Amino acid sequence: MTGVSFVSAGSQYTMILKSVSTLWATGSNDYGELGDGTNVVKLTPVQVGL
């Protein structure tokens, strides 16, 4: 992934802020913690938020 400004990681997730002000997430997502409106595990980053 290119253009990454910041990365935050927990025990079962990773949040990626890109320089173009988009937020991406990957990880467990059992309880919808990634913010993509699902509770499906994401093995590759998906864009979340607006």
Residue, then its C-alpha position, 0 to 999 in steps of 0.5 A: m500500500t502506498g501513500v501511508s501516513f500513519v498505522s495503528a495496530g491492536s492485537q487483532y486489527t490494523m488501521i491505516l491512514k493514507s496521505v489522501s485522508t482515507l482510512w483503511a482497516t484490516g483484521s478480526n472484525d468479530y464485533g464490527e470494530l473495523g467500522d465497515g458495517t459488517n462483522v466479516v474478517k478482513l484479510t486485506p485492507v478495506q476502506v472505512g469511514l467517509 
